[in-house]
Amino acid sequence: MEEVPDLNTGISKPDLFEKFKIQLKKDFENCGLDSEFTTKLIPDYDLIFNLVNLEVEKINRSGSNKLNSLLYRIDISEQQIKKAFTANSNVTLNEIISNLIIKRELQKIVIKEHYKSK
């Protein structure tokens, strides 16, 4: 079986980054969440992380169940969160969730593109 390309390599391509932004926007909107922050994204992990983390914090502060809906839609399990939190105990739960969101959204785009070209 052929190896799927590395996420960092994939996201450095402008067309894949645009697809990442579209996917992230779509998933936030489909959960009834504000997606305006996606217009500010550039291919810089720190910026992406900070903006996604701010949104995760807003969702958590709102007290709604929308974060669970978002995680379900993006396909991030409770086990993944627990595992990441155990491995990175010096990081906040919001930061863990933000990182997992970014990683999973990038992964979806890279995998789609990889198999689309086959």
Jmol script that loads the backbone (N, CA, C; Angstrom):
load data "model"
ATOM      1  N   MET A   1       0.838  -1.183   0.000  1.00  0.00           N
ATOM      2  CA  MET A   1       0.000   0.000   0.000  1.00  0.00           C
ATOM      3  C   MET A   1       0.880   1.242   0.000  1.00  0.00           C
ATOM      4  N   GLU A   2       0.542   2.203  -0.832  1.00  0.00           N
ATOM      5  CA  GLU A   2       1.334   3.427  -0.945  1.00  0.00           C
ATOM      6  C   GLU A   2       1.099   4.335   0.252  1.00  0.00           C
ATOM      7  N   GLU A   3       2.141   5.021   0.677  1.00  0.00           N
ATOM      8  CA  GLU A   3       2.101   5.904   1.838  1.00  0.00           C
ATOM      9  C   GLU A   3       1.341   7.189   1.512  1.00  0.00           C
ATOM     10  N   VAL A   4       0.483   7.623   2.429  1.00  0.00           N
ATOM     11  CA  VAL A   4      -0.223   8.893   2.299  1.00  0.00           C
ATOM     12  C   VAL A   4       0.771  10.008   2.628  1.00  0.00           C
ATOM     13  N   PRO A   5       0.773  11.103   1.874  1.00  0.00           N
ATOM     14  CA  PRO A   5       1.736  12.180   2.109  1.00  0.00           C
ATOM     15  C   PRO A   5       1.646  12.767   3.518  1.00  0.00           C
ATOM     16  N   ASP A   6       2.767  13.285   3.984  1.00  0.00           N
ATOM     17  CA  ASP A   6       2.862  13.942   5.281  1.00  0.00           C
ATOM     18  C   ASP A   6       1.960  15.175   5.303  1.00  0.00           C
ATOM     19  N   LEU A   7       1.331  15.439   6.446  1.00  0.00           N
ATOM     20  CA  LEU A   7       0.419  16.571   6.559  1.00  0.00           C
ATOM     21  C   LEU A   7       1.109  17.907   6.315  1.00  0.00           C
ATOM     22  N   ASN A   8       2.302  18.085   6.862  1.00  0.00           N
ATOM     23  CA  ASN A   8       3.008  19.355   6.684  1.00  0.00           C
ATOM     24  C   ASN A   8       3.375  19.600   5.232  1.00  0.00           C
ATOM     25  N   THR A   9       3.748  18.548   4.546  1.00  0.00           N
ATOM     26  CA  THR A   9       4.063  18.678   3.124  1.00  0.00           C
ATOM     27  C   THR A   9       2.817  19.048   2.349  1.00  0.00           C
ATOM     28  N   GLY A  10       1.724  18.396   2.678  1.00  0.00           N
ATOM     29  CA  GLY A  10       0.469  18.654   1.972  1.00  0.00           C
ATOM     30  C   GLY A  10      -0.051  20.054   2.170  1.00  0.00           C
ATOM     31  N   ILE A  11       0.007  20.549   3.389  1.00  0.00           N
ATOM     32  CA  ILE A  11      -0.574  21.861   3.677  1.00  0.00           C
ATOM     33  C   ILE A  11       0.254  23.002   3.108  1.00  0.00           C
ATOM     34  N   SER A  12       1.495  22.743   2.770  1.00  0.00           N
ATOM     35  CA  SER A  12       2.328  23.810   2.197  1.00  0.00           C
ATOM     36  C   SER A  12       1.897  24.140   0.770  1.00  0.00           C
ATOM     37  N   LYS A  13       1.085  23.298   0.175  1.00  0.00           N
ATOM     38  CA  LYS A  13       0.589  23.559  -1.174  1.00  0.00           C
ATOM     39  C   LYS A  13      -0.628  24.478  -1.075  1.00  0.00           C
ATOM     40  N   PRO A  14      -0.613  25.625  -1.762  1.00  0.00           N
ATOM     41  CA  PRO A  14      -1.695  26.617  -1.626  1.00  0.00           C
ATOM     42  C   PRO A  14      -3.091  26.061  -1.887  1.00  0.00           C
ATOM     43  N   ASP A  15      -3.248  25.211  -2.889  1.00  0.00           N
ATOM     44  CA  ASP A  15      -4.583  24.690  -3.183  1.00  0.00           C
ATOM     45  C   ASP A  15      -5.096  23.804  -2.049  1.00  0.00           C
ATOM     46  N   LEU A  16      -4.219  23.042  -1.398  1.00  0.00           N
ATOM     47  CA  LEU A  16      -4.641  22.216  -0.271  1.00  0.00           C
ATOM     48  C   LEU A  16      -4.973  23.078   0.938  1.00  0.00           C
ATOM     49  N   PHE A  17      -4.242  24.164   1.129  1.00  0.00           N
ATOM     50  CA  PHE A  17      -4.542  25.045   2.250  1.00  0.00           C
ATOM     51  C   PHE A  17      -5.912  25.678   2.076  1.00  0.00           C
ATOM     52  N   GLU A  18      -6.250  26.075   0.867  1.00  0.00           N
ATOM     53  CA  GLU A  18      -7.573  26.649   0.610  1.00  0.00           C
ATOM     54  C   GLU A  18      -8.665  25.624   0.894  1.00  0.00           C
ATOM     55  N   LYS A  19      -8.428  24.384   0.527  1.00  0.00           N
ATOM     56  CA  LYS A  19      -9.401  23.320   0.798  1.00  0.00           C
ATOM     57  C   LYS A  19      -9.528  23.077   2.298  1.00  0.00           C
ATOM     58  N   PHE A  20      -8.420  23.192   3.020  1.00  0.00           N
ATOM     59  CA  PHE A  20      -8.444  23.077   4.482  1.00  0.00           C
ATOM     60  C   PHE A  20      -9.334  24.168   5.077  1.00  0.00           C
ATOM     61  N   LYS A  21      -9.160  25.410   4.621  1.00  0.00           N
ATOM     62  CA  LYS A  21      -9.970  26.518   5.127  1.00  0.00           C
ATOM     63  C   LYS A  21     -11.451  26.294   4.838  1.00  0.00           C
ATOM     64  N   ILE A  22     -11.753  25.823   3.649  1.00  0.00           N
ATOM     65  CA  ILE A  22     -13.148  25.558   3.265  1.00  0.00           C
ATOM     66  C   ILE A  22     -13.739  24.461   4.144  1.00  0.00           C
ATOM     67  N   GLN A  23     -12.975  23.391   4.370  1.00  0.00           N
ATOM     68  CA  GLN A  23     -13.447  22.279   5.199  1.00  0.00           C
ATOM     69  C   GLN A  23     -13.694  22.735   6.633  1.00  0.00           C
ATOM     70  N   LEU A  24     -12.775  23.498   7.191  1.00  0.00           N
ATOM     71  CA  LEU A  24     -12.902  23.998   8.553  1.00  0.00           C
ATOM     72  C   LEU A  24     -14.131  24.899   8.672  1.00  0.00           C
ATOM     73  N   LYS A  25     -14.304  25.796   7.715  1.00  0.00           N
ATOM     74  CA  LYS A  25     -15.458  26.706   7.692  1.00  0.00           C
ATOM     75  C   LYS A  25     -16.756  25.905   7.625  1.00  0.00           C
ATOM     76  N   LYS A  26     -16.799  24.935   6.740  1.00  0.00           N
ATOM     77  CA  LYS A  26     -18.000  24.116   6.567  1.00  0.00           C
ATOM     78  C   LYS A  26     -18.358  23.371   7.849  1.00  0.00           C
ATOM     79  N   ASP A  27     -17.364  22.770   8.496  1.00  0.00           N
ATOM     80  CA  ASP A  27     -17.641  22.004   9.708  1.00  0.00           C
ATOM     81  C   ASP A  27     -18.116  22.900  10.855  1.00  0.00           C
ATOM     82  N   PHE A  28     -17.528  24.086  10.987  1.00  0.00           N
ATOM     83  CA  PHE A  28     -17.984  25.013  12.030  1.00  0.00           C
ATOM     84  C   PHE A  28     -19.410  25.479  11.739  1.00  0.00           C
ATOM     85  N   GLU A  29     -19.676  25.859  10.495  1.00  0.00           N
ATOM     86  CA  GLU A  29     -21.010  26.344  10.138  1.00  0.00           C
ATOM     87  C   GLU A  29     -22.070  25.264  10.302  1.00  0.00           C
ATOM     88  N   ASN A  30     -21.755  24.038   9.934  1.00  0.00           N
ATOM     89  CA  ASN A  30     -22.726  22.957  10.053  1.00  0.00           C
ATOM     90  C   ASN A  30     -23.072  22.619  11.501  1.00  0.00           C
ATOM     91  N   CYS A  31     -22.279  23.104  12.430  1.00  0.00           N
ATOM     92  CA  CYS A  31     -22.574  22.917  13.856  1.00  0.00           C
ATOM     93  C   CYS A  31     -23.159  24.184  14.472  1.00  0.00           C
ATOM     94  N   GLY A  32     -23.503  25.157  13.630  1.00  0.00           N
ATOM     95  CA  GLY A  32     -24.096  26.399  14.108  1.00  0.00           C
ATOM     96  C   GLY A  32     -23.106  27.323  14.784  1.00  0.00           C
ATOM     97  N   LEU A  33     -21.840  27.205  14.412  1.00  0.00           N
ATOM     98  CA  LEU A  33     -20.784  28.008  15.028  1.00  0.00           C
ATOM     99  C   LEU A  33     -20.286  29.076  14.063  1.00  0.00           C
ATOM    100  N   ASP A  34     -19.734  30.142  14.618  1.00  0.00           N
ATOM    101  CA  ASP A  34     -19.161  31.224  13.829  1.00  0.00           C
ATOM    102  C   ASP A  34     -17.910  30.715  13.104  1.00  0.00           C
ATOM    103  N   SER A  35     -17.830  30.992  11.814  1.00  0.00           N
ATOM    104  CA  SER A  35     -16.675  30.542  11.029  1.00  0.00           C
ATOM    105  C   SER A  35     -15.896  31.718  10.449  1.00  0.00           C
ATOM    106  N   GLU A  36     -16.219  32.927  10.882  1.00  0.00           N
ATOM    107  CA  GLU A  36     -15.579  34.129  10.347  1.00  0.00           C
ATOM    108  C   GLU A  36     -14.060  34.091  10.502  1.00  0.00           C
ATOM    109  N   PHE A  37     -13.571  33.452  11.560  1.00  0.00           N
ATOM    110  CA  PHE A  37     -12.125  33.392  11.810  1.00  0.00           C
ATOM    111  C   PHE A  37     -11.361  32.727  10.670  1.00  0.00           C
ATOM    112  N   THR A  38     -12.028  31.888   9.895  1.00  0.00           N
ATOM    113  CA  THR A  38     -11.337  31.174   8.814  1.00  0.00           C
ATOM    114  C   THR A  38     -10.858  32.115   7.713  1.00  0.00           C
ATOM    115  N   THR A  39     -11.455  33.297   7.616  1.00  0.00           N
ATOM    116  CA  THR A  39     -11.022  34.260   6.596  1.00  0.00           C
ATOM    117  C   THR A  39      -9.653  34.849   6.930  1.00  0.00           C
ATOM    118  N   LYS A  40      -9.248  34.747   8.200  1.00  0.00           N
ATOM    119  CA  LYS A  40      -7.966  35.310   8.647  1.00  0.00           C
ATOM    120  C   LYS A  40      -6.817  34.303   8.567  1.00  0.00           C
ATOM    121  N   LEU A  41      -7.118  33.075   8.188  1.00  0.00           N
ATOM    122  CA  LEU A  41      -6.099  32.023   8.196  1.00  0.00           C
ATOM    123  C   LEU A  41      -5.096  32.189   7.065  1.00  0.00           C
ATOM    124  N   ILE A  42      -3.845  31.950   7.408  1.00  0.00           N
ATOM    125  CA  ILE A  42      -2.764  31.862   6.429  1.00  0.00           C
ATOM    126  C   ILE A  42      -2.005  30.575   6.755  1.00  0.00           C
ATOM    127  N   PRO A  43      -1.184  30.068   5.826  1.00  0.00           N
ATOM    128  CA  PRO A  43      -0.481  28.805   6.097  1.00  0.00           C
ATOM    129  C   PRO A  43       0.621  28.948   7.147  1.00  0.00           C
ATOM    130  N   ASP A  44       0.229  29.278   8.350  1.00  0.00           N
ATOM    131  CA  ASP A  44       1.146  29.429   9.478  1.00  0.00           C
ATOM    132  C   ASP A  44       0.518  28.710  10.660  1.00  0.00           C
ATOM    133  N   TYR A  45       1.136  27.617  11.097  1.00  0.00           N
ATOM    134  CA  TYR A  45       0.526  26.790  12.138  1.00  0.00           C
ATOM    135  C   TYR A  45       0.199  27.579  13.400  1.00  0.00           C
ATOM    136  N   ASP A  46       1.105  28.438  13.850  1.00  0.00           N
ATOM    137  CA  ASP A  46       0.868  29.182  15.095  1.00  0.00           C
ATOM    138  C   ASP A  46      -0.377  30.067  14.991  1.00  0.00           C
ATOM    139  N   LEU A  47      -0.534  30.735  13.865  1.00  0.00           N
ATOM    140  CA  LEU A  47      -1.719  31.572  13.668  1.00  0.00           C
ATOM    141  C   LEU A  47      -2.983  30.715  13.629  1.00  0.00           C
ATOM    142  N   ILE A  48      -2.938  29.640  12.861  1.00  0.00           N
ATOM    143  CA  ILE A  48      -4.091  28.743  12.773  1.00  0.00           C
ATOM    144  C   ILE A  48      -4.449  28.230  14.163  1.00  0.00           C
ATOM    145  N   PHE A  49      -3.438  27.765  14.888  1.00  0.00           N
ATOM    146  CA  PHE A  49      -3.667  27.224  16.223  1.00  0.00           C
ATOM    147  C   PHE A  49      -4.294  28.278  17.143  1.00  0.00           C
ATOM    148  N   ASN A  50      -3.745  29.483  17.144  1.00  0.00           N
ATOM    149  CA  ASN A  50      -4.269  30.540  18.019  1.00  0.00           C
ATOM    150  C   ASN A  50      -5.723  30.878  17.701  1.00  0.00           C
ATOM    151  N   LEU A  51      -6.059  30.971  16.423  1.00  0.00           N
ATOM    152  CA  LEU A  51      -7.429  31.301  16.039  1.00  0.00           C
ATOM    153  C   LEU A  51      -8.399  30.168  16.367  1.00  0.00           C
ATOM    154  N   VAL A  52      -8.009  28.944  16.088  1.00  0.00           N
ATOM    155  CA  VAL A  52      -8.875  27.805  16.417  1.00  0.00           C
ATOM    156  C   VAL A  52      -9.027  27.698  17.934  1.00  0.00           C
ATOM    157  N   ASN A  53      -7.940  27.897  18.660  1.00  0.00           N
ATOM    158  CA  ASN A  53      -7.988  27.817  20.119  1.00  0.00           C
ATOM    159  C   ASN A  53      -8.922  28.883  20.704  1.00  0.00           C
ATOM    160  N   LEU A  54      -8.895  30.095  20.158  1.00  0.00           N
ATOM    161  CA  LEU A  54      -9.817  31.138  20.604  1.00  0.00           C
ATOM    162  C   LEU A  54     -11.271  30.715  20.391  1.00  0.00           C
ATOM    163  N   GLU A  55     -11.539  30.099  19.249  1.00  0.00           N
ATOM    164  CA  GLU A  55     -12.901  29.643  18.962  1.00  0.00           C
ATOM    165  C   GLU A  55     -13.317  28.526  19.920  1.00  0.00           C
ATOM    166  N   VAL A  56     -12.429  27.595  20.195  1.00  0.00           N
ATOM    167  CA  VAL A  56     -12.724  26.500  21.124  1.00  0.00           C
ATOM    168  C   VAL A  56     -13.009  27.073  22.511  1.00  0.00           C
ATOM    169  N   GLU A  57     -12.227  28.051  22.923  1.00  0.00           N
ATOM    170  CA  GLU A  57     -12.462  28.694  24.229  1.00  0.00           C
ATOM    171  C   GLU A  57     -13.817  29.384  24.270  1.00  0.00           C
ATOM    172  N   LYS A  58     -14.186  30.089  23.185  1.00  0.00           N
ATOM    173  CA  LYS A  58     -15.502  30.746  23.114  1.00  0.00           C
ATOM    174  C   LYS A  58     -16.628  29.724  23.232  1.00  0.00           C
ATOM    175  N   ILE A  59     -16.484  28.623  22.509  1.00  0.00           N
ATOM    176  CA  ILE A  59     -17.516  27.581  22.534  1.00  0.00           C
ATOM    177  C   ILE A  59     -17.643  27.017  23.944  1.00  0.00           C
ATOM    178  N   ASN A  60     -16.534  26.744  24.595  1.00  0.00           N
ATOM    179  CA  ASN A  60     -16.560  26.213  25.960  1.00  0.00           C
ATOM    180  C   ASN A  60     -17.201  27.202  26.932  1.00  0.00           C
ATOM    181  N   ARG A  61     -16.889  28.483  26.792  1.00  0.00           N
ATOM    182  CA  ARG A  61     -17.458  29.510  27.675  1.00  0.00           C
ATOM    183  C   ARG A  61     -18.953  29.663  27.470  1.00  0.00           C
ATOM    184  N   SER A  62     -19.438  29.371  26.271  1.00  0.00           N
ATOM    185  CA  SER A  62     -20.864  29.557  25.977  1.00  0.00           C
ATOM    186  C   SER A  62     -21.732  28.548  26.723  1.00  0.00           C
ATOM    187  N   GLY A  63     -21.130  27.465  27.168  1.00  0.00           N
ATOM    188  CA  GLY A  63     -21.891  26.465  27.913  1.00  0.00           C
ATOM    189  C   GLY A  63     -22.799  25.602  27.051  1.00  0.00           C
ATOM    190  N   SER A  64     -22.714  25.754  25.748  1.00  0.00           N
ATOM    191  CA  SER A  64     -23.554  24.941  24.863  1.00  0.00           C
ATOM    192  C   SER A  64     -22.895  23.583  24.612  1.00  0.00           C
ATOM    193  N   ASN A  65     -23.618  22.734  23.962  1.00  0.00           N
ATOM    194  CA  ASN A  65     -23.127  21.399  23.627  1.00  0.00           C
ATOM    195  C   ASN A  65     -22.528  21.372  22.216  1.00  0.00           C
ATOM    196  N   LYS A  66     -22.278  22.564  21.660  1.00  0.00           N
ATOM    197  CA  LYS A  66     -21.822  22.647  20.270  1.00  0.00           C
ATOM    198  C   LYS A  66     -20.409  22.100  20.074  1.00  0.00           C
ATOM    199  N   LEU A  67     -19.585  22.130  21.116  1.00  0.00           N
ATOM    200  CA  LEU A  67     -18.232  21.579  20.964  1.00  0.00           C
ATOM    201  C   LEU A  67     -18.313  20.076  20.722  1.00  0.00           C
ATOM    202  N   ASN A  68     -19.191  19.403  21.440  1.00  0.00           N
ATOM    203  CA  ASN A  68     -19.367  17.966  21.211  1.00  0.00           C
ATOM    204  C   ASN A  68     -19.844  17.694  19.788  1.00  0.00           C
ATOM    205  N   SER A  69     -20.752  18.530  19.297  1.00  0.00           N
ATOM    206  CA  SER A  69     -21.242  18.384  17.918  1.00  0.00           C
ATOM    207  C   SER A  69     -20.108  18.579  16.916  1.00  0.00           C
ATOM    208  N   LEU A  70     -19.276  19.585  17.176  1.00  0.00           N
ATOM    209  CA  LEU A  70     -18.148  19.864  16.280  1.00  0.00           C
ATOM    210  C   LEU A  70     -17.157  18.705  16.268  1.00  0.00           C
ATOM    211  N   LEU A  71     -16.822  18.210  17.445  1.00  0.00           N
ATOM    212  CA  LEU A  71     -15.874  17.091  17.536  1.00  0.00           C
ATOM    213  C   LEU A  71     -16.423  15.856  16.834  1.00  0.00           C
ATOM    214  N   TYR A  72     -17.709  15.602  16.992  1.00  0.00           N
ATOM    215  CA  TYR A  72     -18.347  14.467  16.318  1.00  0.00           C
ATOM    216  C   TYR A  72     -18.294  14.659  14.805  1.00  0.00           C
ATOM    217  N   ARG A  73     -18.620  15.865  14.353  1.00  0.00           N
ATOM    218  CA  ARG A  73     -18.629  16.155  12.909  1.00  0.00           C
ATOM    219  C   ARG A  73     -17.233  16.000  12.302  1.00  0.00           C
ATOM    220  N   ILE A  74     -16.225  16.479  13.018  1.00  0.00           N
ATOM    221  CA  ILE A  74     -14.854  16.418  12.512  1.00  0.00           C
ATOM    222  C   ILE A  74     -14.286  15.006  12.657  1.00  0.00           C
ATOM    223  N   ASP A  75     -14.861  14.219  13.533  1.00  0.00           N
ATOM    224  CA  ASP A  75     -14.452  12.836  13.787  1.00  0.00           C
ATOM    225  C   ASP A  75     -13.263  12.765  14.741  1.00  0.00           C
ATOM    226  N   ILE A  76     -13.459  13.374  15.905  1.00  0.00           N
ATOM    227  CA  ILE A  76     -12.469  13.311  16.971  1.00  0.00           C
ATOM    228  C   ILE A  76     -13.154  12.654  18.164  1.00  0.00           C
ATOM    229  N   SER A  77     -12.614  11.533  18.591  1.00  0.00           N
ATOM    230  CA  SER A  77     -13.245  10.774  19.670  1.00  0.00           C
ATOM    231  C   SER A  77     -12.765  11.222  21.045  1.00  0.00           C
ATOM    232  N   GLU A  78     -13.538  10.871  22.044  1.00  0.00           N
ATOM    233  CA  GLU A  78     -13.165  11.148  23.426  1.00  0.00           C
ATOM    234  C   GLU A  78     -11.859  10.433  23.777  1.00  0.00           C
ATOM    235  N   GLN A  79     -11.667   9.234  23.238  1.00  0.00           N
ATOM    236  CA  GLN A  79     -10.438   8.486  23.485  1.00  0.00           C
ATOM    237  C   GLN A  79      -9.215   9.215  22.936  1.00  0.00           C
ATOM    238  N   GLN A  80      -9.350   9.812  21.754  1.00  0.00           N
ATOM    239  CA  GLN A  80      -8.241  10.583  21.175  1.00  0.00           C
ATOM    240  C   GLN A  80      -7.880  11.768  22.069  1.00  0.00           C
ATOM    241  N   ILE A  81      -8.898  12.427  22.591  1.00  0.00           N
ATOM    242  CA  ILE A  81      -8.663  13.579  23.466  1.00  0.00           C
ATOM    243  C   ILE A  81      -7.974  13.127  24.746  1.00  0.00           C
ATOM    244  N   LYS A  82      -8.469  12.049  25.345  1.00  0.00           N
ATOM    245  CA  LYS A  82      -7.863  11.539  26.580  1.00  0.00           C
ATOM    246  C   LYS A  82      -6.412  11.127  26.361  1.00  0.00           C
ATOM    247  N   LYS A  83      -6.162  10.438  25.251  1.00  0.00           N
ATOM    248  CA  LYS A  83      -4.806   9.990  24.943  1.00  0.00           C
ATOM    249  C   LYS A  83      -3.857  11.188  24.760  1.00  0.00           C
ATOM    250  N   ALA A  84      -4.306  12.188  24.012  1.00  0.00           N
ATOM    251  CA  ALA A  84      -3.481  13.376  23.776  1.00  0.00           C
ATOM    252  C   ALA A  84      -3.266  14.148  25.073  1.00  0.00           C
ATOM    253  N   PHE A  85      -4.289  14.215  25.909  1.00  0.00           N
ATOM    254  CA  PHE A  85      -4.166  14.941  27.169  1.00  0.00           C
ATOM    255  C   PHE A  85      -3.207  14.229  28.120  1.00  0.00           C
ATOM    256  N   THR A  86      -3.247  12.899  28.134  1.00  0.00           N
ATOM    257  CA  THR A  86      -2.330  12.120  28.968  1.00  0.00           C
ATOM    258  C   THR A  86      -0.886  12.311  28.510  1.00  0.00           C
ATOM    259  N   ALA A  87      -0.685  12.356  27.207  1.00  0.00           N
ATOM    260  CA  ALA A  87       0.668  12.509  26.653  1.00  0.00           C
ATOM    261  C   ALA A  87       1.200  13.938  26.790  1.00  0.00           C
ATOM    262  N   ASN A  88       0.306  14.905  26.978  1.00  0.00           N
ATOM    263  CA  ASN A  88       0.697  16.319  27.045  1.00  0.00           C
ATOM    264  C   ASN A  88       0.044  16.983  28.246  1.00  0.00           C
ATOM    265  N   SER A  89       0.361  16.541  29.424  1.00  0.00           N
ATOM    266  CA  SER A  89      -0.302  17.036  30.628  1.00  0.00           C
ATOM    267  C   SER A  89       0.016  18.500  30.944  1.00  0.00           C
ATOM    268  N   ASN A  90       1.007  19.062  30.289  1.00  0.00           N
ATOM    269  CA  ASN A  90       1.358  20.465  30.526  1.00  0.00           C
ATOM    270  C   ASN A  90       0.607  21.422  29.605  1.00  0.00           C
ATOM    271  N   VAL A  91      -0.335  20.900  28.827  1.00  0.00           N
ATOM    272  CA  VAL A  91      -1.108  21.690  27.869  1.00  0.00           C
ATOM    273  C   VAL A  91      -2.570  21.676  28.304  1.00  0.00           C
ATOM    274  N   THR A  92      -3.283  22.778  28.071  1.00  0.00           N
ATOM    275  CA  THR A  92      -4.689  22.835  28.461  1.00  0.00           C
ATOM    276  C   THR A  92      -5.548  21.936  27.570  1.00  0.00           C
ATOM    277  N   LEU A  93      -6.702  21.591  28.084  1.00  0.00           N
ATOM    278  CA  LEU A  93      -7.629  20.761  27.313  1.00  0.00           C
ATOM    279  C   LEU A  93      -8.059  21.476  26.034  1.00  0.00           C
ATOM    280  N   ASN A  94      -8.296  22.779  26.110  1.00  0.00           N
ATOM    281  CA  ASN A  94      -8.662  23.543  24.902  1.00  0.00           C
ATOM    282  C   ASN A  94      -7.562  23.479  23.852  1.00  0.00           C
ATOM    283  N   GLU A  95      -6.316  23.549  24.286  1.00  0.00           N
ATOM    284  CA  GLU A  95      -5.190  23.469  23.346  1.00  0.00           C
ATOM    285  C   GLU A  95      -5.100  22.085  22.718  1.00  0.00           C
ATOM    286  N   ILE A  96      -5.349  21.057  23.511  1.00  0.00           N
ATOM    287  CA  ILE A  96      -5.358  19.686  22.979  1.00  0.00           C
ATOM    288  C   ILE A  96      -6.436  19.560  21.907  1.00  0.00           C
ATOM    289  N   ILE A  97      -7.630  20.036  22.225  1.00  0.00           N
ATOM    290  CA  ILE A  97      -8.752  19.942  21.283  1.00  0.00           C
ATOM    291  C   ILE A  97      -8.457  20.743  20.014  1.00  0.00           C
ATOM    292  N   SER A  98      -7.910  21.929  20.172  1.00  0.00           N
ATOM    293  CA  SER A  98      -7.584  22.771  19.008  1.00  0.00           C
ATOM    294  C   SER A  98      -6.582  22.086  18.091  1.00  0.00           C
ATOM    295  N   ASN A  99      -5.557  21.512  18.679  1.00  0.00           N
ATOM    296  CA  ASN A  99      -4.551  20.802  17.896  1.00  0.00           C
ATOM    297  C   ASN A  99      -5.163  19.606  17.163  1.00  0.00           C
ATOM    298  N   LEU A 100      -6.028  18.865  17.847  1.00  0.00           N
ATOM    299  CA  LEU A 100      -6.671  17.708  17.217  1.00  0.00           C
ATOM    300  C   LEU A 100      -7.592  18.136  16.071  1.00  0.00           C
ATOM    301  N   ILE A 101      -8.284  19.252  16.243  1.00  0.00           N
ATOM    302  CA  ILE A 101      -9.152  19.762  15.180  1.00  0.00           C
ATOM    303  C   ILE A 101      -8.324  20.079  13.937  1.00  0.00           C
ATOM    304  N   ILE A 102      -7.249  20.810  14.121  1.00  0.00           N
ATOM    305  CA  ILE A 102      -6.396  21.185  12.989  1.00  0.00           C
ATOM    306  C   ILE A 102      -5.835  19.937  12.316  1.00  0.00           C
ATOM    307  N   LYS A 103      -5.299  19.037  13.109  1.00  0.00           N
ATOM    308  CA  LYS A 103      -4.694  17.825  12.564  1.00  0.00           C
ATOM    309  C   LYS A 103      -5.711  17.002  11.773  1.00  0.00           C
ATOM    310  N   ARG A 104      -6.909  16.834  12.328  1.00  0.00           N
ATOM    311  CA  ARG A 104      -7.918  16.009  11.655  1.00  0.00           C
ATOM    312  C   ARG A 104      -8.430  16.669  10.378  1.00  0.00           C
ATOM    313  N   GLU A 105      -8.621  17.971  10.409  1.00  0.00           N
ATOM    314  CA  GLU A 105      -9.087  18.658   9.202  1.00  0.00           C
ATOM    315  C   GLU A 105      -8.031  18.580   8.093  1.00  0.00           C
ATOM    316  N   LEU A 106      -6.779  18.768   8.449  1.00  0.00           N
ATOM    317  CA  LEU A 106      -5.692  18.636   7.464  1.00  0.00           C
ATOM    318  C   LEU A 106      -5.623  17.211   6.933  1.00  0.00           C
ATOM    319  N   GLN A 107      -5.756  16.284   7.837  1.00  0.00           N
ATOM    320  CA  GLN A 107      -5.697  14.870   7.459  1.00  0.00           C
ATOM    321  C   GLN A 107      -6.799  14.536   6.454  1.00  0.00           C
ATOM    322  N   LYS A 108      -8.005  15.025   6.686  1.00  0.00           N
ATOM    323  CA  LYS A 108      -9.114  14.760   5.762  1.00  0.00           C
ATOM    324  C   LYS A 108      -8.789  15.272   4.364  1.00  0.00           C
ATOM    325  N   ILE A 109      -8.243  16.483   4.286  1.00  0.00           N
ATOM    326  CA  ILE A 109      -7.941  17.086   2.986  1.00  0.00           C
ATOM    327  C   ILE A 109      -6.817  16.324   2.280  1.00  0.00           C
ATOM    328  N   VAL A 110      -5.751  16.031   2.981  1.00  0.00           N
ATOM    329  CA  VAL A 110      -4.613  15.326   2.383  1.00  0.00           C
ATOM    330  C   VAL A 110      -5.042  13.944   1.886  1.00  0.00           C
ATOM    331  N   ILE A 111      -5.823  13.245   2.682  1.00  0.00           N
ATOM    332  CA  ILE A 111      -6.276  11.903   2.287  1.00  0.00           C
ATOM    333  C   ILE A 111      -7.199  11.988   1.075  1.00  0.00           C
ATOM    334  N   LYS A 112      -8.132  12.934   1.074  1.00  0.00           N
ATOM    335  CA  LYS A 112      -9.037  13.110  -0.076  1.00  0.00           C
ATOM    336  C   LYS A 112      -8.234  13.360  -1.355  1.00  0.00           C
ATOM    337  N   GLU A 113      -7.281  14.258  -1.266  1.00  0.00           N
ATOM    338  CA  GLU A 113      -6.473  14.602  -2.435  1.00  0.00           C
ATOM    339  C   GLU A 113      -5.606  13.434  -2.890  1.00  0.00           C
ATOM    340  N   HIS A 114      -5.074  12.704  -1.937  1.00  0.00           N
ATOM    341  CA  HIS A 114      -4.226  11.553  -2.271  1.00  0.00           C
ATOM    342  C   HIS A 114      -5.016  10.511  -3.058  1.00  0.00           C
ATOM    343  N   TYR A 115      -6.209  10.192  -2.577  1.00  0.00           N
ATOM    344  CA  TYR A 115      -7.000   9.156  -3.247  1.00  0.00           C
ATOM    345  C   TYR A 115      -7.720   9.674  -4.472  1.00  0.00           C
ATOM    346  N   LYS A 116      -7.959  10.970  -4.539  1.00  0.00           N
ATOM    347  CA  LYS A 116      -8.578  11.582  -5.703  1.00  0.00           C
ATOM    348  C   LYS A 116      -7.629  11.485  -6.905  1.00  0.00           C
ATOM    349  N   SER A 117      -6.330  11.586  -6.654  1.00  0.00           N
ATOM    350  CA  SER A 117      -5.337  11.544  -7.729  1.00  0.00           C
ATOM    351  C   SER A 117      -5.045  10.113  -8.193  1.00  0.00           C
ATOM    352  N   LYS A 118      -5.583   9.136  -7.527  1.00  0.00           N
ATOM    353  CA  LYS A 118      -5.342   7.727  -7.891  1.00  0.00           C
ATOM    354  C   LYS A 118      -6.234   7.289  -9.015  1.00  0.00           C
TER     355      LYS A 118
END
end "model"
wireframe off; spacefill off
backbone 0.3
color backbone group
